[in-house]
Structure formats: structure tokens, C-alpha cells
């Protein structure tokens, strides 16, 4: 089962690696900052569409992010 906390940690790490604020990513992704914050804290899981929007906003491919999520899930 997909763990929302793992997804959130991977998304947050990717955002931080690119030195992007939540405000910038949420604006580029077309979602609210509180929605993005809840996703990155693992409070909510992103829909597939939102996942793609967040990836695009950060300039990373959704498949690369998904691979990182898969690896993190295996390491738990």
C-alpha cells in the first residue's frame, strides 16, 4: 500500500534539492500552498494529476519521482 508519509518526504526532498519554496511549487503546479504542505507532510495523498503537476512544477519527471518513492518504500 502506498504510504502518504513516504510520498510526502520524497516530494519535499526533491523540492528542497531544487531550492524551491512551497509557494513557488504550489503556484507553478496550480494548487494551494496548504494542499501542497499537507501532501508533503504526508497528511494527504496526491491524485495522479496533482502528482504530475507537482513534478512538472519542480522540473522533474513523474517517473523519476515515482522511482524514488518506490525505493523509499522498499527501504522502510
MOPAC internal coordinates of N, CA, C and O (Angstrom, degrees):
PM7 1SCF
backbone

  N    0.0000 0     0.00 0     0.00 0    0    0    0
  C    1.4445 1     0.00 0     0.00 0    1    0    0
  C    1.5288 1   109.02 1     0.00 0    2    1    0
  O    1.2310 1   120.83 1   -37.18 1    3    2    1
  N    1.2909 1   116.01 1   142.82 1    3    2    1
  C    1.4588 1   122.52 1  -179.13 1    5    3    2
  C    1.5253 1   110.09 1   -72.75 1    6    5    3
  O    1.2310 1   120.65 1   -53.35 1    7    6    5
  N    1.3228 1   116.36 1   126.65 1    7    6    5
  C    1.4561 1   122.69 1  -178.68 1    9    7    6
  C    1.5297 1   109.46 1   -95.72 1   10    9    7
  O    1.2310 1   120.49 1   -62.88 1   11   10    9
  N    1.3207 1   116.68 1   117.12 1   11   10    9
  C    1.4701 1   121.65 1  -177.64 1   13   11   10
  C    1.5226 1   111.73 1   -60.19 1   14   13   11
  O    1.2310 1   119.70 1   146.49 1   15   14   13
  N    1.3219 1   118.18 1   -33.51 1   15   14   13
  C    1.4687 1   120.96 1   179.84 1   17   15   14
  C    1.5257 1   111.19 1   -67.35 1   18   17   15
  O    1.2310 1   120.21 1   140.59 1   19   18   17
  N    1.3264 1   117.20 1   -39.41 1   19   18   17
  C    1.4660 1   120.94 1   177.79 1   21   19   18
  C    1.5239 1   110.06 1   -65.31 1   22   21   19
  O    1.2310 1   120.72 1   134.75 1   23   22   21
  N    1.3268 1   116.23 1   -45.25 1   23   22   21
  C    1.4732 1   120.46 1   178.27 1   25   23   22
  C    1.5216 1   109.48 1   -58.13 1   26   25   23
  O    1.2310 1   120.67 1   133.25 1   27   26   25
  N    1.3249 1   116.33 1   -46.75 1   27   26   25
  C    1.4581 1   121.01 1  -179.45 1   29   27   26
  C    1.5145 1   112.99 1   -60.78 1   30   29   27
  O    1.2310 1   120.37 1   136.15 1   31   30   29
  N    1.3311 1   116.90 1   -43.85 1   31   30   29
  C    1.4654 1   120.69 1  -179.98 1   33   31   30
  C    1.5226 1   111.39 1   -63.56 1   34   33   31
  O    1.2310 1   120.51 1   138.78 1   35   34   33
  N    1.3219 1   116.64 1   -41.22 1   35   34   33
  C    1.4668 1   120.20 1   179.20 1   37   35   34
  C    1.5266 1   110.32 1   -64.97 1   38   37   35
  O    1.2310 1   120.33 1   134.90 1   39   38   37
  N    1.3216 1   116.98 1   -45.10 1   39   38   37
  C    1.4629 1   120.20 1   178.93 1   41   39   38
  C    1.5283 1   111.13 1   -63.16 1   42   41   39
  O    1.2310 1   120.42 1   137.14 1   43   42   41
  N    1.3174 1   116.79 1   -42.86 1   43   42   41
  C    1.4628 1   120.43 1  -179.86 1   45   43   42
  C    1.5319 1   110.95 1   -64.08 1   46   45   43
  O    1.2310 1   120.51 1   136.44 1   47   46   45
  N    1.3188 1   116.63 1   -43.56 1   47   46   45
  C    1.4700 1   119.80 1   179.69 1   49   47   46
  C    1.5229 1   110.54 1   -62.65 1   50   49   47
  O    1.2310 1   120.29 1   137.22 1   51   50   49
  N    1.3261 1   117.05 1   -42.78 1   51   50   49
  C    1.4684 1   120.78 1   178.92 1   53   51   50
  C    1.5247 1   110.56 1   -62.10 1   54   53   51
  O    1.2310 1   120.71 1   139.70 1   55   54   53
  N    1.3308 1   116.25 1   -40.30 1   55   54   53
  C    1.4748 1   120.58 1   178.63 1   57   55   54
  C    1.5220 1   110.44 1   -64.51 1   58   57   55
  O    1.2310 1   120.57 1   134.36 1   59   58   57
  N    1.3143 1   116.52 1   -45.64 1   59   58   57
  C    1.4623 1   120.60 1  -179.02 1   61   59   58
  C    1.5314 1   111.83 1   -65.93 1   62   61   59
  O    1.2310 1   120.14 1   142.82 1   63   62   61
  N    1.3235 1   117.34 1   -37.18 1   63   62   61
  C    1.4698 1   120.97 1   178.04 1   65   63   62
  C    1.5297 1   111.45 1   -61.33 1   66   65   63
  O    1.2310 1   120.81 1   151.32 1   67   66   65
  N    1.3129 1   116.06 1   -28.68 1   67   66   65
  C    1.4657 1   121.15 1  -179.39 1   69   67   66
  C    1.5321 1   112.06 1   -94.92 1   70   69   67
  O    1.2310 1   121.02 1  -176.59 1   71   70   69
  N    1.3306 1   115.65 1     3.41 1   71   70   69
  C    1.4770 1   122.13 1   178.86 1   73   71   70
  C    1.5254 1   111.86 1    55.30 1   74   73   71
  O    1.2310 1   121.50 1  -135.65 1   75   74   73
  N    1.3390 1   114.74 1    44.35 1   75   74   73
  C    1.4614 1   120.92 1   179.13 1   77   75   74
  C    1.5167 1   109.46 1  -109.53 1   78   77   75
  O    1.2310 1   120.45 1   -39.69 1   79   78   77
  N    1.3177 1   116.74 1   140.31 1   79   78   77
  C    1.4641 1   120.76 1   176.37 1   81   79   78
  C    1.5305 1   109.23 1   -82.21 1   82   81   79
  O    1.2310 1   121.43 1   -17.74 1   83   82   81
  N    1.3152 1   114.87 1   162.26 1   83   82   81
  C    1.4607 1   119.33 1   175.14 1   85   83   82
  C    1.5225 1   110.56 1   -61.77 1   86   85   83
  O    1.2310 1   120.55 1   143.86 1   87   86   85
  N    1.3118 1   116.55 1   -36.14 1   87   86   85
  C    1.4640 1   120.74 1  -179.90 1   89   87   86
  C    1.5208 1   111.18 1   -61.44 1   90   89   87
  O    1.2310 1   120.75 1   135.88 1   91   90   89
  N    1.3295 1   116.16 1   -44.12 1   91   90   89
  C    1.4677 1   120.56 1  -179.36 1   93   91   90
  C    1.5263 1   110.23 1   -65.90 1   94   93   91
  O    1.2310 1   120.53 1   131.05 1   95   94   93
  N    1.3275 1   116.59 1   -48.95 1   95   94   93
  C    1.4707 1   120.03 1  -177.76 1   97   95   94
  C    1.5247 1   110.58 1   -63.43 1   98   97   95
  O    1.2310 1   120.22 1   135.14 1   99   98   97
  N    1.3212 1   117.18 1   -44.86 1   99   98   97
  C    1.4674 1   118.60 1  -178.99 1  101   99   98
  C    1.5252 1   111.10 1   -63.97 1  102  101   99
  O    1.2310 1   120.28 1   141.44 1  103  102  101
  N    1.3297 1   117.06 1   -38.56 1  103  102  101
  C    1.4598 1   120.53 1   177.68 1  105  103  102
  C    1.5153 1   112.29 1   -63.54 1  106  105  103
  O    1.2310 1   120.85 1   133.46 1  107  106  105
  N    1.3320 1   115.98 1   -46.54 1  107  106  105
  C    1.4709 1   120.04 1   179.54 1  109  107  106
  C    1.5271 1   111.74 1   -67.60 1  110  109  107
  O    1.2310 1   120.49 1   148.52 1  111  110  109
  N    1.3269 1   116.66 1   -31.48 1  111  110  109
  C    1.4648 1   120.95 1  -178.91 1  113  111  110
  C    1.5253 1   112.48 1   -82.88 1  114  113  111
  O    1.2310 1   120.63 1   165.12 1  115  114  113
  N    1.3321 1   116.40 1   -14.88 1  115  114  113
  C    1.4599 1   119.68 1   179.99 1  117  115  114
  C    1.5172 1   113.29 1    75.78 1  118  117  115
  O    1.2310 1   120.52 1  -149.93 1  119  118  117
  N    1.3378 1   116.61 1    30.07 1  119  118  117
  C    1.4605 1   120.73 1   176.87 1  121  119  118
  C    1.5298 1   108.35 1  -126.70 1  122  121  119
  O    1.2310 1   120.34 1   -16.16 1  123  122  121
  N    1.3037 1   116.95 1   163.84 1  123  122  121
  C    1.4489 1   120.72 1   179.40 1  125  123  122
  C    1.5223 1   111.56 1   -72.18 1  126  125  123
  O    1.2310 1   121.07 1   -29.67 1  127  126  125
  N    1.3336 1   115.56 1   150.33 1  127  126  125
  C    1.4622 1   119.50 1   179.75 1  129  127  126
  C    1.5241 1   110.84 1   -63.74 1  130  129  127
  O    1.2310 1   119.80 1   142.41 1  131  130  129
  N    1.3221 1   117.98 1   -37.59 1  131  130  129
  C    1.4615 1   119.96 1   179.08 1  133  131  130
  C    1.5328 1   111.17 1   -66.63 1  134  133  131
  O    1.2310 1   120.32 1   145.60 1  135  134  133
  N    1.3187 1   117.00 1   -34.40 1  135  134  133
  C    1.4785 1   121.40 1   175.15 1  137  135  134
  C    1.5221 1   109.32 1   -63.30 1  138  137  135
  O    1.2310 1   120.59 1   132.25 1  139  138  137
  N    1.3287 1   116.48 1   -47.75 1  139  138  137
  C    1.4658 1   120.55 1   179.41 1  141  139  138
  C    1.5240 1   110.24 1   -62.74 1  142  141  139
  O    1.2310 1   120.40 1   136.52 1  143  142  141
  N    1.3243 1   116.84 1   -43.48 1  143  142  141
  C    1.4621 1   120.91 1   179.57 1  145  143  142
  C    1.5260 1   110.94 1   -59.63 1  146  145  143
  O    1.2310 1   120.33 1   134.59 1  147  146  145
  N    1.3221 1   116.98 1   -45.41 1  147  146  145
  C    1.4654 1   120.84 1   179.08 1  149  147  146
  C    1.5222 1   111.25 1   -62.82 1  150  149  147
  O    1.2310 1   120.44 1   143.18 1  151  150  149
  N    1.3150 1   116.76 1   -36.82 1  151  150  149
  C    1.4636 1   121.13 1   178.09 1  153  151  150
  C    1.5262 1   110.14 1   -66.66 1  154  153  151
  O    1.2310 1   120.16 1   135.69 1  155  154  153
  N    1.3240 1   117.31 1   -44.31 1  155  154  153
  C    1.4640 1   121.04 1  -177.73 1  157  155  154
  C    1.5315 1   112.63 1   -72.84 1  158  157  155
  O    1.2310 1   120.13 1   159.14 1  159  158  157
  N    1.3136 1   117.36 1   -20.86 1  159  158  157
  C    1.4710 1   120.41 1   175.12 1  161  159  158
  C    1.5161 1   111.47 1   -87.45 1  162  161  159
  O    1.2310 1   120.20 1   172.17 1  163  162  161
  N    1.3297 1   117.22 1    -7.83 1  163  162  161
  C    1.4561 1   121.05 1   179.81 1  165  163  162
  C    1.5108 1   113.78 1    82.96 1  166  165  163
  O    1.2310 1   120.58 1  -162.19 1  167  166  165
  N    1.3274 1   116.49 1    17.81 1  167  166  165
  C    1.4618 1   121.33 1   178.50 1  169  167  166
  C    1.5279 1   110.37 1   -79.64 1  170  169  167
  O    1.2310 1   120.74 1   147.90 1  171  170  169
  N    1.3166 1   116.19 1   -32.10 1  171  170  169
  C    1.4635 1   119.93 1   177.82 1  173  171  170
  C    1.5212 1   110.11 1  -138.73 1  174  173  171
  O    1.2310 1   121.31 1   -28.88 1  175  174  173
  N    1.3278 1   115.10 1   151.12 1  175  174  173
  C    1.4661 1   121.45 1   177.45 1  177  175  174
  C    1.5227 1   108.32 1   -92.63 1  178  177  175
  O    1.2310 1   120.47 1   -41.53 1  179  178  177
  N    1.3391 1   116.70 1   138.47 1  179  178  177
  C    1.4597 1   117.99 1   177.70 1  181  179  178
  C    1.5235 1   110.98 1   -75.60 1  182  181  179
  O    1.2310 1   121.01 1   -32.58 1  183  182  181
  N    1.3208 1   115.68 1   147.42 1  183  182  181
  C    1.4671 1   118.87 1   170.25 1  185  183  182
  C    1.5214 1   107.07 1   -69.10 1  186  185  183
  O    1.2310 1   120.33 1   -12.90 1  187  186  185
  N    1.3010 1   116.97 1   167.10 1  187  186  185
  C    1.4559 1   120.69 1   178.79 1  189  187  186
  C    1.5310 1   110.64 1   -60.56 1  190  189  187
  O    1.2310 1   120.61 1   138.49 1  191  190  189
  N    1.3238 1   116.44 1   -41.51 1  191  190  189
  C    1.4652 1   120.42 1   179.14 1  193  191  190
  C    1.5280 1   110.94 1   -63.04 1  194  193  191
  O    1.2310 1   120.39 1   135.76 1  195  194  193
  N    1.3275 1   116.87 1   -44.24 1  195  194  193
  C    1.4594 1   120.69 1   178.83 1  197  195  194
  C    1.5223 1   110.62 1   -64.48 1  198  197  195
  O    1.2310 1   120.27 1   139.31 1  199  198  197
  N    1.3175 1   117.09 1   -40.69 1  199  198  197
  C    1.4661 1   121.83 1   177.66 1  201  199  198
  C    1.5285 1   110.28 1   -57.33 1  202  201  199
  O    1.2310 1   120.41 1   134.11 1  203  202  201
  N    1.3242 1   116.83 1   -45.89 1  203  202  201
  C    1.4637 1   121.07 1   179.17 1  205  203  202
  C    1.5278 1   110.94 1   -64.77 1  206  205  203
  O    1.2310 1   120.26 1   140.05 1  207  206  205
  N    1.3275 1   117.11 1   -39.95 1  207  206  205
  C    1.4718 1   121.03 1   179.08 1  209  207  206
  C    1.5212 1   111.29 1   -64.77 1  210  209  207
  O    1.2310 1   120.21 1   138.22 1  211  210  209
  N    1.3253 1   117.20 1   -41.78 1  211  210  209
  C    1.4604 1   120.98 1   178.98 1  213  211  210
  C    1.5287 1   110.03 1   -65.25 1  214  213  211
  O    1.2310 1   120.37 1   135.04 1  215  214  213
  N    1.3187 1   116.90 1   -44.96 1  215  214  213
  C    1.4605 1   120.74 1   178.79 1  217  215  214
  C    1.5273 1   110.55 1   -59.06 1  218  217  215
  O    1.2310 1   120.61 1   132.90 1  219  218  217
  N    1.3130 1   116.43 1   -47.10 1  219  218  217
  C    1.4661 1   121.09 1   179.79 1  221  219  218
  C    1.5298 1   110.69 1   -61.58 1  222  221  219
  O    1.2310 1   120.53 1   138.44 1  223  222  221
  N    1.3163 1   116.60 1   -41.56 1  223  222  221
  C    1.4665 1   120.72 1  -179.89 1  225  223  222
  C    1.5214 1   111.53 1   -62.86 1  226  225  223
  O    1.2310 1   120.33 1   149.53 1  227  226  225
  N    1.3248 1   116.97 1   -30.47 1  227  226  225
  C    1.4606 1   120.96 1   179.91 1  229  227  226
  C    1.5236 1   112.36 1   -91.03 1  230  229  227
  O    1.2310 1   120.52 1   175.33 1  231  230  229
  N    1.3319 1   116.61 1    -4.67 1  231  230  229
  C    1.4621 1   119.96 1   178.92 1  233  231  230
  C    1.5167 1   113.60 1    73.51 1  234  233  231
  O    1.2310 1   120.90 1  -146.76 1  235  234  233
  N    1.3242 1   115.89 1    33.24 1  235  234  233
  C    1.4618 1   120.94 1   179.41 1  237  235  234
  C    1.5263 1   108.21 1  -130.07 1  238  237  235
  O    1.2310 1   120.56 1   -30.76 1  239  238  237
  N    1.3116 1   116.53 1   149.24 1  239  238  237
  C    1.4640 1   118.70 1  -178.85 1  241  239  238
  C    1.5291 1   110.33 1   -74.66 1  242  241  239
  O    1.2310 1   120.54 1   -36.96 1  243  242  241
  N    1.3220 1   116.57 1   143.04 1  243  242  241
  C    1.4702 1   119.70 1   177.20 1  245  243  242
  C    1.5307 1   111.62 1   -57.54 1  246  245  243
  O    1.2310 1   120.52 1   144.30 1  247  246  245
  N    1.3245 1   116.61 1   -35.70 1  247  246  245
  C    1.4705 1   119.05 1  -179.31 1  249  247  246
  C    1.5201 1   111.69 1   -66.61 1  250  249  247
  O    1.2310 1   119.78 1   144.53 1  251  250  249
  N    1.3353 1   118.03 1   -35.47 1  251  250  249
  C    1.4678 1   120.97 1   177.80 1  253  251  250
  C    1.5293 1   109.74 1   -66.69 1  254  253  251
  O    1.2310 1   120.50 1   137.97 1  255  254  253
  N    1.3245 1   116.65 1   -42.03 1  255  254  253
  C    1.4710 1   119.76 1   177.48 1  257  255  254
  C    1.5231 1   110.70 1   -64.77 1  258  257  255
  O    1.2310 1   120.54 1   138.02 1  259  258  257
  N    1.3254 1   116.57 1   -41.98 1  259  258  257
  C    1.4646 1   120.07 1  -179.83 1  261  259  258
  C    1.5264 1   110.53 1   -63.20 1  262  261  259
  O    1.2310 1   120.08 1   141.61 1  263  262  261
  N    1.3148 1   117.45 1   -38.39 1  263  262  261
  C    1.4659 1   121.19 1   178.21 1  265  263  262
  C    1.5284 1   109.41 1   -61.93 1  266  265  263
  O    1.2310 1   120.44 1   138.31 1  267  266  265
  N    1.3279 1   116.77 1   -41.69 1  267  266  265
  C    1.4613 1   120.63 1   178.52 1  269  267  266
  C    1.5278 1   110.78 1   -64.67 1  270  269  267
  O    1.2310 1   120.51 1   142.12 1  271  270  269
  N    1.3225 1   116.64 1   -37.88 1  271  270  269
  C    1.4641 1   120.52 1   177.37 1  273  271  270
  C    1.5244 1   110.24 1   -65.73 1  274  273  271
  O    1.2310 1   120.54 1   136.06 1  275  274  273
  N    1.3201 1   116.57 1   -43.94 1  275  274  273
  C    1.4657 1   120.78 1   178.41 1  277  275  274
  C    1.5237 1   110.56 1   -58.70 1  278  277  275
  O    1.2310 1   120.50 1   133.58 1  279  278  277
  N    1.3241 1   116.65 1   -46.42 1  279  278  277
  C    1.4666 1   120.80 1  -179.95 1  281  279  278
  C    1.5331 1   111.14 1   -62.56 1  282  281  279
  O    1.2310 1   120.32 1   137.78 1  283  282  281
  N    1.3166 1   117.00 1   -42.22 1  283  282  281
  C    1.4569 1   121.26 1   179.78 1  285  283  282
  C    1.5288 1   110.68 1   -65.64 1  286  285  283
  O    1.2310 1   120.11 1   143.26 1  287  286  285
  N    1.3116 1   117.40 1   -36.74 1  287  286  285
  C    1.4702 1   120.87 1   178.32 1  289  287  286
  C    1.5240 1   110.78 1   -65.61 1  290  289  287
  O    1.2310 1   120.66 1   141.80 1  291  290  289
  N    1.3254 1   116.35 1   -38.20 1  291  290  289
  C    1.4784 1   120.72 1   178.90 1  293  291  290
  C    1.5180 1   111.39 1   -67.11 1  294  293  291
  O    1.2310 1   120.49 1   146.87 1  295  294  293
  N    1.3249 1   116.67 1   -33.13 1  295  294  293
  C    1.4641 1   121.35 1  -176.53 1  297  295  294
  C    1.5185 1   113.51 1   -77.82 1  298  297  295
  O    1.2310 1   119.87 1   167.03 1  299  298  297
  N    1.3145 1   117.85 1   -12.97 1  299  298  297
  C    1.4619 1   120.55 1  -178.86 1  301  299  298
  C    1.5024 1   111.92 1   -64.95 1  302  301  299
  O    1.2310 1   120.10 1   180.00 1  303  302  301

